[in-house]
């Protein structure tokens, strides 16, 4: 099996290398064929592994290559293949495969996206395929890793590809700004992540998961004094540092600012990287590190509160967005918040379950949005759409599936996963769970509202586009619609894995939950009323139908229908009367302004000060040139002592004699 | 006049014939020099190369005699009887020990190299006379006597023999005003310094009653020397004499003028072998004779070393003449040599010895390059003459770069290791401030060495445009070029593999303590 594990990431990598380095030779067809073949192999083998691991119960843990050995620390390339990994592999490769296929249609006329005189348009199609295959490789390395070094490698590699793809249209100012922003914000997170890894290595002497987890009990009671008079548990510090990394990658408040801007990139990568896979790397990492997080209630509290804040307040912003992709982007932020809340409530399995369902339905929504964008000739403003249902039937129906899954409509996947999270938070007992519960509950209403606001504005109501666009409206090519259908299926069905994945024993031995955190146990207890899973599912749905979240979702969708379809005057009235709220939401709580002024401005001001005072004045002026000048000045003075007159020279000898004598007679013994 | 004799004087004097064996090299050198002197008289100018070859032969044979001087049997005997690996003769005034062997061989071989480098220089300037070689050999004899001296009087004897020969060599080009001026300055100042040294020796003799270094040392052991005003005065004057010979601040004034004024061939000689002899003199006087006054001379040497490092490096920056620049550079290097001595440990002495030997090799090479570039009427001693050397003579530019790097103390050249070991000794003696100061001064010093390298490698000559003759490589012989290459590569080799020479130095120092 080892060779299969190795083949999974390498198949994608080889595709990426061929398409990237020889794109000019193999041409567009060759590039998409080779990368789709590579990712297809990865995907097929991932399903094989899922069967082997998930159903036959095999696992693998070991190194395949030792990269370096420093002292007692081994840096290896290794795999940990268990049920969590195999699930992630399937999600990543399947979504990636769909996105690869979809990209053929989306990037068909990429030439138009580049200015005439730019050389960036040369082979941009092949380059794009190389990037997304490279991303697949990186993401696989990340999830399959069995040590922190490789995890960090994958972590940085997906960050790199994300950076490259956000700024893919490198002639656009906004794209360059957005990828710089993503890069810098992720630096903050990665810095914390690296500190966490460093702390783990310092105290356990290993970067290997198994060894680290085995040595955890030994460091459980170590405390550090970070600020004077405050004792911190070492595990709390490690967990918080790791979570800071997750905050950057999974776009949690306050490191969320990069994700909406990342929509500057082409839509397929928004679906793949910024919705389904990369942004969930933080969630995956925390779930993988569950033994560490379980040791610190402080860290879990922090995770819970940050996740809850993200879930609700980012959803609110989604209400006022008019760019179709940005609505979905804020929805992603909000949903990532839900997953984080689940992590904080120790319901790791629920978080991972939602990760999986979300990956499918959010990728679906993004690709559907992309399909709309293609049809609209790259118009993204939902105020200029409307009534697209009759032009884009496939997109319409698949979007409906995705939206229903997103708001948690019964029998759709999101219903199961989201309900579980809310239940888990309700059952959680750590500080902040009360706040989190209300946030996720209200979030359900918000989610439904913005989802259906967009849905109605795009597909229903009057047709607000101009005549030229209208005349060309038609469903995009099959390479675009097929992936939509292919993703709609899991968007509905994956919810039924509820039984094994969350309340069952699927993650036994993979995710560790401490006995003091009973959230999942409580749910499990409620759930297992009957012997057969079908009965259990129906009882779960029945239970959900009379619970608050369902009715909140219905209320959200209903009010969206009423306000935007029946009485648009309400929207206008709200816009006029609640102007200040709208401004706050439209400006995203002024987070960007704050960052630009304080962090960017502060960094520039600090840099300028250090440059002018420290570098130019102190170092260049005083230390380097100053000392050189002083030396040169001394030199020109002292050389005049060399007068050339013999009696001056003799005089200097006499002075020397007197000085030596005086020193020896009067000074030497007193030193 | 009536002369009266006491009975004792009537008894025939007990005159034992001294054991000549330890002094065989010196005796041979003296005889050889006289032979050269005689032969030279009968040679025509066109046959002067015979003088040269004869001189070189004598020097090489002398070196061989030094190496084979102590055989194991006699050394083992000496170890048995005195507990020291050394042989003394002439009423214990003359000593042959490992240190004198190492230093003498260095002096002799460096002089051989100096003669090789000097020949084309002298030839092109009608200075290819026997006097240069005979004076040089007399100077070498003086140095060898200094190195082997065991009493203060013999030290003085050797020193004067060296100095008188050197005065004459500096003023060798009689019709050159600058050379005469330099010779005159050197002579007057040297006389003052010699006088002071002699005065200090006489005071020490007056207090201790002996001229023999070992006896002085054992006399001092019983006394509180640091409160004895006579000894302190004596030490002061001895230090002045030593300081002058080494050319350390504030007794350095003669160095730039003499280096600059002398013909380059003489500067080459002056700046290399005599430094080794001066080191030996300092070691004999301070470490073997006045060891008990360590506290006193350590402080003075710290002061002189710091001053030398400062003045030498700082003033060198302002120089436009390579010979003057190297003169100031010598001053700072002598500061480094003092550092090792003042550490007062075996390691310190050994690293000083290593430093002085390797410095002589490096300095010889640097002056050799100047000679290589010079013509009659064109001394090539300005810094700008180095401009674009790399494009004119890449190999010799590389050699010069090695010499300059070594002087600046850049690894992997030998200068780095020499500086490092001296600094290690100083730090080991817990005089850290001085070590730090020396490093800072070396950084300043690196500036002017690197400037020369920059001139060679990054600047193009603008003066030589149209003057094709000067672009032609010097008409120096194969021996010259071979030696220069060996010299440059040895700087590299010693830097990479300093172990052998260093262990020789350590053994030599251990044996004489």
Boltz contact constraints between the chains, C-beta under 6 A:
constraints:
  - contact:
      token1: [A, 631]
      token2: [B, 314]
      max_distance: 6.0
  - contact:
      token1: [A, 631]
      token2: [B, 444]
      max_distance: 6.0
  - contact:
      token1: [A, 634]
      token2: [B, 314]
      max_distance: 6.0
  - contact:
      token1: [A, 635]
      token2: [B, 314]
      max_distance: 6.0
  - contact:
      token1: [A, 635]
      token2: [B, 315]
      max_distance: 6.0
  - contact:
      token1: [A, 635]
      token2: [B, 317]
      max_distance: 6.0
  - contact:
      token1: [A, 635]
      token2: [B, 318]
      max_distance: 6.0
  - contact:
      token1: [A, 636]
      token2: [B, 318]
      max_distance: 6.0
  - contact:
      token1: [A, 638]
      token2: [B, 315]
      max_distance: 6.0
  - contact:
      token1: [A, 639]
      token2: [B, 315]
      max_distance: 6.0
  - contact:
      token1: [A, 639]
      token2: [B, 318]
      max_distance: 6.0
  - contact:
      token1: [A, 642]
      token2: [B, 256]
      max_distance: 6.0
  - contact:
      token1: [A, 646]
      token2: [B, 185]
      max_distance: 6.0
  - contact:
      token1: [A, 646]
      token2: [B, 188]
      max_distance: 6.0
  - contact:
      token1: [A, 649]
      token2: [B, 189]
      max_distance: 6.0
  - contact:
      token1: [A, 649]
      token2: [B, 253]
      max_distance: 6.0
  - contact:
      token1: [A, 650]
      token2: [B, 192]
      max_distance: 6.0
  - contact:
      token1: [A, 652]
      token2: [B, 250]
      max_distance: 6.0
  - contact:
      token1: [A, 652]
      token2: [B, 253]
      max_distance: 6.0
  - contact:
      token1: [A, 653]
      token2: [B, 251]
      max_distance: 6.0
  - contact:
      token1: [A, 656]
      token2: [B, 250]
      max_distance: 6.0
  - contact:
      token1: [A, 656]
      token2: [B, 251]
      max_distance: 6.0
  - contact:
      token1: [A, 657]
      token2: [B, 240]
      max_distance: 6.0
  - contact:
      token1: [A, 660]
      token2: [B, 236]
      max_distance: 6.0
  - contact:
      token1: [A, 660]
      token2: [B, 239]
      max_distance: 6.0
  - contact:
      token1: [A, 660]
      token2: [B, 300]
      max_distance: 6.0
  - contact:
      token1: [A, 661]
      token2: [B, 236]
      max_distance: 6.0
  - contact:
      token1: [A, 664]
      token2: [B, 232]
      max_distance: 6.0
  - contact:
      token1: [A, 664]
      token2: [B, 236]
      max_distance: 6.0
  - contact:
      token1: [A, 664]
      token2: [B, 296]
      max_distance: 6.0
  - contact:
      token1: [A, 665]
      token2: [B, 232]
      max_distance: 6.0
  - contact:
      token1: [A, 668]
      token2: [B, 296]
      max_distance: 6.0
  - contact:
      token1: [A, 668]
      token2: [B, 299]
      max_distance: 6.0
  - contact:
      token1: [A, 669]
      token2: [B, 226]
      max_distance: 6.0
